[in-house]
């Protein structure tokens, strides 16, 4: 068996297991309710924290990418001006 065949077989087995689990959760009212509560808890906790972290990381990366361009443009724009207490 090649590595590709082994991966494909493992993917099929994992899919079958996940589909079976989904079937039993949807079939049983108690499990459906538990799954819904867990999903709501995850959506209001870890998902929000992860989203905020990713947005902040993307914002900082975006600023870092544009910083060299702004640094090159700045000396020409501020030539001959004196900055005192934050006011140009």
Secondary structure, 3 states (H helix, E strand, C coil): CCHHHHHHHHHHHHHHHHHHHHHHHHHCHHHHHHHHHHHHHHHHCHHHHHHHHHHHHHHHHHHHHHHHHHHHHHHHHCCCCCCECCEC
